[in-house]
Amino acid sequence: MRTKAVIYLDRFKNNLDSIRARVGKDRHICVSIKANAYGHGAVQIAKKSLEAGANCFGIAAVSEGEELRKADIKAPIILLSQPHPDEISKIISLNLIPVVSDAEFIAALNKQAAAARKKLHVHLKIDTGMARVGCNVSEALALARQINKCSALKMTGTATHLAVSDSADMRDIDYTKQQLTRFKKAVNAIKAAGINPGIVHAANSGAIILHPDAWLDMVRPGILLYGYKAVQEFELPLSHLNKLIKLKSLIVDPVMELKSVVTLIKKVKKGETVSYGRTWTAYQDTFIAILPVGYADGLPRLASNRWQVTINGAVYPIVGRICMDQCCVNIGSKPDVQRWAEATVFGANIVPEDPELPVIMQDAAALANTVRTIPYEITCNINRRVPRVYKG
Ligand SMILES: *Cc1c(COP(=O)(O)O)cnc(C)c1O
């Protein structure tokens, strides 16, 4: 056993159940499974999602759809990014649902779907303030009319994406409300023209937590399913106390734990330095444990001298630069740590039995904070060479 990412599928199911309990059982759930399920393994997560009652999947690349279809996943798969025209034949043969933003691409899809004698489902994407994919609000009705006239296309959904739904800042709350107002107006105009907008959806994880009015027909959680609250509780101002209480009832647990192993223990004398760049000097005679995990595995180099691992429930700092394939941990002058012991690089936070003692923040969100990023980037960046080991 060397470095591995343990994926707790039972926690994933519990997280999905929590979201379902929050949004109500009649709403559809589209599992955001792009980027290899945020690093967790797309096929295994897809299977568990369907077992837990999810309705469909969101992907970013056609190849991700291909992987799921090859694994016999038959549920609807929505392609959330704008594909290249070269990929249209694959989209049709894999029966993916592209989101569409413009007349040119709608026409190209229709032409090829007609030639293949297929009826392709599409979702109209409306840009209400993210300025990424999606048509302008003023173009939405004309595009809906165009799709409606296409013999080989069927509009089965209408969507938008929220830019700051994960922020509890009052200005950001207002911005999200404005986005939703624009979206609902565009959807109503489509309905008023006698066109069925299909499944109407907008909510990512942030909106599942903070914006019930964004839940509509379907929610599209990603990070929340993998065990991280997109909204940080300590960021919530007092005026959101009610929401905070509701937020507390939404319990999710980190699905991934990155584990490594002590492969070597060595003695270092006071005054000696550890690793590249000599950024850490032993302040006393001590023992250093070597772990075969480095930045190539996805442990950010910026975490050098700023993060810790746990071994048998005790916390030990990473000292010196994190290397490509290895890192060094200070286990102290009289170590309890045995060679070949398992080390947790990140995983669940550790809550001590004594309530007076602080919680040890050991999850990917805390690691992300340490290196000024978001938990998404931490789990996505766990390299392919790290085996995923599934439990539950
Ligand atoms: C990735 C993505 C999501 C999921 O976002 P989370 O913040 O992980 O919940 C939802 N919708 C779209 C369009 C996305 O690209």
Ligand as a Chemical Component Dictionary entry (heavy atoms), coordinates in Angstrom:
data_LIG
# 
_chem_comp.id                   LIG 
_chem_comp.type                 NON-POLYMER 
_chem_comp.pdbx_formal_charge   0 
_chem_comp.three_letter_code    LIG 
# 
loop_
_chem_comp_atom.comp_id 
_chem_comp_atom.atom_id 
_chem_comp_atom.alt_atom_id 
_chem_comp_atom.type_symbol 
_chem_comp_atom.charge 
_chem_comp_atom.model_Cartn_x 
_chem_comp_atom.model_Cartn_y 
_chem_comp_atom.model_Cartn_z 
_chem_comp_atom.pdbx_ordinal 
LIG C1 C1 C 0 -19.831 22.687 -12.315 1  
LIG C2 C2 C 0 -21.189 23.201 -12.488 2  
LIG C3 C3 C 0 -22.155 23.027 -11.489 3  
LIG C4 C4 C 0 -21.844 22.489 -10.111 4  
LIG O1 O1 O 0 -21.200 23.507 -9.350  5  
LIG P1 P1 P 0 -20.895 23.302 -7.789  6  
LIG O2 O2 O 0 -20.435 24.642 -7.353  7  
LIG O3 O3 O 0 -19.816 22.279 -7.702  8  
LIG O4 O4 O 0 -22.150 22.862 -7.157  9  
LIG C5 C5 C 0 -23.451 23.408 -11.786 10 
LIG N1 N1 N 0 -23.770 23.960 -12.978 11 
LIG C6 C6 C 0 -22.850 24.174 -13.953 12 
LIG C7 C7 C 0 -23.251 24.796 -15.244 13 
LIG C8 C8 C 0 -21.538 23.810 -13.733 14 
LIG O5 O5 O 0 -20.627 24.023 -14.704 15 
# 
loop_
_chem_comp_bond.comp_id 
_chem_comp_bond.atom_id_1 
_chem_comp_bond.atom_id_2 
_chem_comp_bond.value_order 
_chem_comp_bond.pdbx_ordinal 
LIG C1 C2 SING 1  
LIG C2 C3 SING 2  
LIG C2 C8 DOUB 3  
LIG C3 C4 SING 4  
LIG C3 C5 DOUB 5  
LIG C4 O1 SING 6  
LIG O1 P1 SING 7  
LIG P1 O2 DOUB 8  
LIG P1 O3 SING 9  
LIG P1 O4 SING 10 
LIG C5 N1 SING 11 
LIG N1 C6 DOUB 12 
LIG C6 C7 SING 13 
LIG C6 C8 SING 14 
LIG C8 O5 SING 15 
# 
